[in-house]
């Protein structure tokens, strides 16, 4: 029973799924190589995009800090007055 299970069921499934996984990994590798080549050929654009994203992220973070200070400052002042 065990030999039949291996030869007729488990081994064919492993061969089939292994082929699918290898094919998927080759597809992912090809896509990543394409992205890598594009980035290599457009380094200035990628660097500029990274600067823009970093600047926007910093602006949102700073605005959040300022908003937190503005919202909580009046409450802090009231607690300090006795």
NUSENU-280743 format. One record per residue: residue in three letters; z, y, x of N, C-alpha, C in turn; residue number from 1. Coordinates in Angstrom, 1 decimal, decimal comma, m for minus. Example, Ala and Ser with C-alpha at 12.3 -4.5 7.8 and 13.67 -1.06 7.14 Angstrom:
2
[ALA [7,8 m5,7 13,2] [7,8 m4,5 12,3] [7,8 m3,3 13,2] 1]
[SER [7,1 m2,2 12,8] [7,1 m1,1 13,7] [7,9 0,0 12,9] 2]
% end
This chain:
82
[UNK [0,0 m1,2 0,8] [0,0 0,0 0,0] [0,0 1,3 0,9] 1]
[UNK [0,8 1,3 1,9] [0,9 2,4 2,8] [m0,4 2,7 3,5] 2]
[UNK [m1,0 1,7 4,0] [m2,3 1,8 4,7] [m3,4 2,4 3,8] 3]
[UNK [m3,4 1,8 2,6] [m4,4 2,2 1,6] [m4,2 3,7 1,2] 4]
[UNK [m2,9 4,1 1,0] [m2,5 5,5 0,7] [m3,0 6,4 1,8] 5]
[UNK [m2,8 6,0 3,1] [m3,2 6,9 4,2] [m4,7 6,9 4,3] 6]
[UNK [m5,4 5,8 4,3] [m6,8 5,7 4,5] [m7,6 6,3 3,3] 7]
[UNK [m7,2 6,1 2,1] [m8,0 6,4 1,0] [m7,6 7,7 0,3] 8]
[UNK [m6,4 8,2 0,6] [m5,9 9,4 m0,1] [m5,5 10,5 0,9] 9]
[UNK [m4,5 10,3 1,7] [m3,9 11,3 2,5] [m4,9 11,8 3,6] 10]
[UNK [m5,5 10,9 4,3] [m6,4 11,3 5,4] [m7,6 12,1 4,9] 11]
[UNK [m8,3 11,7 3,8] [m9,4 12,5 3,2] [m8,9 13,9 2,8] 12]
[UNK [m7,8 14,0 2,2] [m7,2 15,3 1,7] [m6,9 16,1 3,0] 13]
[UNK [m6,3 15,6 4,0] [m6,0 16,3 5,2] [m7,3 16,8 5,9] 14]
[UNK [m8,3 16,0 5,9] [m9,6 16,3 6,5] [m10,2 17,5 5,7] 15]
[UNK [m10,2 17,4 4,4] [m10,8 18,4 3,6] [m10,1 19,7 3,7] 16]
[UNK [m8,7 19,7 3,5] [m8,0 20,9 3,6] [m8,0 21,5 5,0] 17]
[UNK [m8,0 20,7 6,0] [m8,1 21,2 7,4] [m9,4 21,9 7,6] 18]
[UNK [m10,5 21,4 7,0] [m11,7 22,1 7,1] [m11,7 23,5 6,4] 19]
[UNK [m11,0 23,5 5,3] [m10,9 24,8 4,5] [m10,1 25,8 5,3] 20]
[UNK [m9,0 25,3 5,9] [m8,2 26,2 6,7] [m8,9 26,8 7,9] 21]
[UNK [m9,6 25,9 8,6] [m10,3 26,3 9,8] [m11,4 27,3 9,4] 22]
[UNK [m12,1 27,1 8,3] [m13,1 28,0 7,8] [m12,5 29,3 7,4] 23]
[UNK [m11,4 29,3 6,8] [m10,7 30,6 6,4] [m10,3 31,4 7,6] 24]
[UNK [m9,7 30,6 8,6] [m9,3 31,3 9,9] [m10,5 31,9 10,6] 25]
[UNK [m11,6 31,2 10,6] [m12,8 31,7 11,2] [m13,3 33,0 10,5] 26]
[UNK [m13,2 33,0 9,2] [m13,6 34,2 8,4] [m12,7 35,4 8,7] 27]
[UNK [m11,4 35,1 8,8] [m10,4 36,2 9,1] [m10,6 36,7 10,5] 28]
[UNK [m10,9 35,8 11,5] [m11,2 36,2 12,8] [m12,4 37,1 12,9] 29]
[UNK [m13,4 36,7 12,2] [m14,7 37,5 12,2] [m14,4 38,9 11,6] 30]
[UNK [m13,7 38,9 10,5] [m13,4 40,2 9,9] [m12,5 41,1 10,9] 31]
[UNK [m11,5 40,5 11,5] [m10,7 41,3 12,4] [m11,5 41,8 13,6] 32]
[UNK [m12,4 40,9 14,1] [m13,3 41,3 15,2] [m14,2 42,5 14,8] 33]
[UNK [m14,7 42,5 13,6] [m15,5 43,6 13,1] [m14,7 44,9 13,0] 34]
[UNK [m13,4 44,8 12,5] [m12,6 46,0 12,4] [m12,3 46,5 13,8] 35]
[UNK [m12,0 45,6 14,8] [m11,7 45,9 16,1] [m12,9 46,6 16,8] 36]
[UNK [m14,1 46,1 16,6] [m15,3 46,7 17,1] [m15,5 48,1 16,6] 37]
[UNK [m15,3 48,3 15,3] [m15,5 49,6 14,6] [m14,5 50,6 15,2] 38]
[UNK [m13,2 50,2 15,3] [m12,2 51,1 15,9] [m12,6 51,4 17,3] 39]
[UNK [m13,0 50,5 18,1] [m13,4 50,7 19,5] [m14,5 51,8 19,6] 40]
[UNK [m15,5 51,7 18,6] [m16,6 52,6 18,6] [m16,3 54,0 18,0] 41]
[UNK [m15,2 54,1 17,3] [m14,8 55,3 16,6] [m13,3 55,7 16,9] 42]
[UNK [m13,0 55,7 18,2] [m11,6 55,9 18,6] [m11,1 57,3 18,2] 43]
[UNK [m12,0 58,3 18,4] [m11,5 59,6 18,0] [m11,2 59,8 16,6] 44]
[UNK [m12,0 59,2 15,7] [m11,8 59,3 14,3] [m10,5 58,6 13,9] 45]
[UNK [m10,3 57,4 14,5] [m9,1 56,7 14,2] [m7,8 57,4 14,7] 46]
[UNK [m7,9 58,0 15,9] [m6,8 58,8 16,4] [m6,5 60,0 15,5] 47]
[UNK [m7,6 60,7 15,0] [m7,4 61,9 14,1] [m6,8 61,4 12,8] 48]
[UNK [m7,2 60,3 12,3] [m6,7 59,8 11,0] [m5,2 59,4 11,2] 49]
[UNK [m4,8 58,8 12,4] [m3,4 58,5 12,6] [m2,6 59,8 12,7] 50]
[UNK [m3,1 60,9 13,3] [m2,4 62,1 13,4] [m2,2 62,7 12,0] 51]
[UNK [m3,2 62,6 11,1] [m3,1 63,1 9,8] [m2,1 62,4 9,0] 52]
[UNK [m2,1 61,0 9,1] [m1,1 60,2 8,3] [0,3 60,5 8,8] 53]
[UNK [0,5 60,6 10,1] [1,8 60,9 10,7] [2,3 62,3 10,3] 54]
[UNK [1,4 63,2 10,2] [1,8 64,6 9,8] [2,2 64,6 8,4] 55]
[UNK [1,4 63,9 7,5] [1,8 63,9 6,1] [3,1 63,2 5,9] 56]
[UNK [3,3 62,1 6,6] [4,6 61,4 6,5] [5,8 62,2 7,0] 57]
[UNK [5,6 63,0 8,0] [6,6 63,9 8,5] [6,9 65,0 7,5] 58]
[UNK [5,8 65,5 6,9] [6,0 66,6 5,9] [6,7 66,1 4,7] 59]
[UNK [6,4 64,9 4,2] [7,2 64,3 3,1] [8,6 64,1 3,4] 60]
[UNK [8,9 63,6 4,6] [10,3 63,4 5,1] [11,1 64,7 5,1] 61]
[UNK [10,4 65,7 5,7] [11,1 67,0 5,9] [11,4 67,6 4,5] 62]
[UNK [10,4 67,5 3,6] [10,6 68,1 2,3] [11,7 67,3 1,5] 63]
[UNK [11,8 66,0 1,7] [12,9 65,3 1,1] [14,3 65,7 1,6] 64]
[UNK [14,3 66,0 2,9] [15,6 66,5 3,5] [15,9 67,9 3,0] 65]
[UNK [14,9 68,7 2,9] [15,2 70,1 2,4] [15,6 70,0 0,9] 66]
[UNK [14,9 69,2 0,2] [15,3 69,1 m1,2] [16,7 68,5 m1,4] 67]
[UNK [17,1 67,6 m0,6] [18,5 67,1 m0,6] [19,5 68,1 m0,3] 68]
[UNK [19,2 69,0 0,7] [20,1 70,0 1,1] [20,2 71,1 0,0] 69]
[UNK [19,1 71,5 m0,6] [19,1 72,5 m1,7] [19,8 72,0 m2,9] 70]
[UNK [19,7 70,7 m3,2] [20,3 70,2 m4,4] [21,8 70,0 m4,2] 71]
[UNK [22,2 69,6 m3,0] [23,7 69,3 m2,8] [24,5 70,5 m2,2] 72]
[UNK [23,8 71,5 m1,7] [24,5 72,6 m1,1] [25,4 73,4 m2,1] 73]
[UNK [24,9 73,7 m3,3] [25,8 74,3 m4,3] [27,0 73,5 m4,6] 74]
[UNK [26,9 72,2 m4,7] [28,0 71,3 m5,0] [29,0 71,3 m3,9] 75]
[UNK [28,5 71,3 m2,7] [29,4 71,3 m1,5] [30,2 72,6 m1,4] 76]
[UNK [29,5 73,7 m1,7] [30,2 75,0 m1,7] [31,3 75,1 m2,7] 77]
[UNK [31,1 74,6 m3,9] [32,1 74,6 m5,0] [33,3 73,7 m4,6] 78]
[UNK [33,1 72,7 m3,9] [34,2 71,8 m3,5] [35,0 72,4 m2,4] 79]
[UNK [34,4 73,3 m1,6] [35,2 73,9 m0,5] [36,0 75,1 m1,0] 80]
[UNK [35,7 75,7 m2,1] [36,5 76,8 m2,7] [37,7 76,3 m3,5] 81]
[UNK [38,9 76,8 m3,1] [40,1 76,3 m3,8] [40,8 77,5 m4,5] 82]
% end
